[in-house]
Amino acid sequence: MSLYDPERDRVRLAGRWLRWSLGWVAVPAALGIFLSGNVDVHALPMLGPERETAVLFQDGQAYFGHLDDSGEGGTLVLRDAYYFADAKGAPTGLSVGLVKRGAEAHAPADGMRINRDRVLALEQVGPNSSVAVAIQAERDIDHETASALSLNRISVGGTQVLMLQRTAAEHDIQRGYAAATDQLAKLNDLVLPVTKAEAQAISQKAIADLQAVRRNALAALAIVLGANANDAQAYANATDAILESQTLPNEPAVLLAPDLNSVVSRATQLYTQVGDVYAKQLTQPKTASPSPSPTPAPSARP
């Protein structure tokens, strides 16, 4: 009877362990080779820059944010969402302004669910695009920080981004002021139903009110950027004097962070309101108060 047991042969056992080990190594290696040729590693979680998606709707609206497209169901989920709002007539030089979703009346808080059949296209937002930069500036204003555990880490604007955004907002405020004063000057070139002295007095009051709107807008801008009330007023006074003689007609348009855009939009509304009030005073004749009717003297009795 042979004492040789093939199941206990050391050489055969070593061969089995070697084949088992190579099998566990070969499968991941083959999978890695396949994925490396078919997947953009910069699009994987925790690799590369922040990935933001533009969701373009069939009605022309566009939203931007972090897209959760699991491929299940008939909806997409967009988180940290921003969208365009009409900004025609604003001094920014753009027909749209950027708005952060969440301030609506129903205060959405858990992401935006979008029906797939409403979507025209999905596109990646360029990390250096005007939309991305404005969103990064807004996050800095809101003191947001990138979480180390996030699968899609957000990008937050730095000092240089905020400085460029602040300067653009200052210039937009000044352009709105210049447009309002130009309109006032054009009215004064017309034949007005008030005297020249009255027109001059009305125009001086109008300019003083427009300057007050500008200073208040600059102070609001400083407060949005983190200044206290005293520092904001000092900044407003200093910047107001610098901007006074500037018209800035040909500067490239800058898409502002939503909080900065709100300051500029409010200033634009107030410029229009002040202009309308004083335009009415300049162009409407004063209603003369009726002179009292003479009272007939009592007739003498014969």
Residue pairs with C-beta under 8 A, 6 or more apart in sequence:
6 12
41 47
41 48
42 48
42 49
43 51
45 151
45 152
46 150
46 151
46 153
49 127
49 155
50 127
50 132
50 152
50 153
50 154
50 155
51 66
51 124
51 152
52 64
52 65
52 66
52 124
52 125
52 131
52 132
52 135
53 64
53 65
53 66
53 67
53 78
53 122
53 123
53 124
53 125
54 62
54 63
54 64
54 122
54 123
54 124
54 125
54 131
55 62
55 63
55 64
55 65
55 67
55 76
55 78
55 114
55 119
55 122
56 62
56 119
56 120
56 121
56 122
56 123
57 63
57 118
57 119
57 120
58 118
58 119
58 120
59 118
61 83
61 84
62 83
62 84
63 78
63 81
63 82
63 83
63 101
63 112
63 114
64 81
64 82
64 83
64 125
64 131
64 135
65 78
65 79
65 80
65 81
65 82
65 101
65 112
66 78
66 79
66 80
66 152
67 76
67 77
67 78
67 122
68 76
68 77
68 78
68 79
68 111
69 76
69 77
69 122
74 115
74 116
74 117
75 113
75 114
75 115
75 116
76 113
76 114
76 116
76 119
77 111
77 112
77 113
77 114
78 111
78 112
78 114
79 111
79 112
80 154
81 100
81 101
81 111
81 112
82 98
82 99
82 100
82 101
82 131
82 135
82 138
82 258
83 98
83 99
83 101
84 96
84 97
84 98
84 99
85 96
85 97
85 98
85 99
86 95
86 96
86 97
87 94
87 95
87 96
87 97
87 261
87 265
88 95
89 268
90 97
90 172
90 176
90 264
90 265
90 268
91 172
91 173
91 175
91 176
91 179
91 264
91 268
92 168
92 172
92 253
92 254
92 255
92 256
92 261
92 264
93 251
93 252
93 253
93 254
94 253
94 255
97 255
97 256
97 258
97 261
97 265
98 131
98 134
98 135
98 138
98 255
98 256
98 257
98 258
98 261
99 258
99 261
100 138
100 258
101 108
101 112
102 108
102 109
125 131
125 132
126 132
127 155
130 254
130 255
131 255
132 155
133 157
133 161
133 165
133 255
134 165
134 255
134 256
134 257
134 258
135 257
136 155
136 156
136 157
136 161
137 157
137 161
137 162
137 165
137 256
137 257
137 260
138 157
138 257
138 258
138 259
139 154
139 155
139 156
139 157
140 156
140 157
140 158
140 161
140 162
141 162
141 224
141 225
141 226
141 257
141 259
141 260
142 259
144 154
144 156
145 156
146 153
146 154
146 155
146 156
147 153
147 154
157 165
162 225
164 254
165 254
165 256
165 257
165 260
166 221
166 225
166 260
168 254
168 256
168 260
169 221
169 256
169 260
169 261
169 263
169 264
170 218
170 221
170 239
170 243
171 243
171 246
171 248
171 251
172 256
172 264
173 214
173 217
173 218
173 221
173 243
173 263
173 264
173 267
174 214
174 243
174 246
174 247
174 248
175 247
175 248
175 249
176 264
176 267
176 268
176 271
177 210
177 211
177 213
177 214
177 243
177 271
178 246
178 247
178 248
179 271
180 210
180 271
180 272
180 274
180 275
181 207
181 210
183 275
183 279
184 203
184 206
184 207
184 210
184 275
184 278
184 279
187 279
187 282
187 283
188 199
188 203
188 282
190 283
192 199
192 282
192 283
193 283
193 284
193 285
193 286
194 202
194 281
194 282
194 285
194 286
199 282
202 278
202 281
202 282
203 278
203 282
205 278
206 274
206 275
206 277
206 278
209 274
209 278
210 271
210 274
210 275
211 240
213 267
213 270
213 271
213 274
214 240
214 243
214 267
215 236
215 237
215 240
216 236
216 267
217 263
217 264
217 266
217 267
217 270
218 235
218 236
218 239
218 240
219 232
219 233
219 235
219 236
220 232
220 263
220 266
221 260
221 263
222 231
222 232
222 235
222 236
223 229
223 232
224 259
224 260
224 263
227 235
256 264
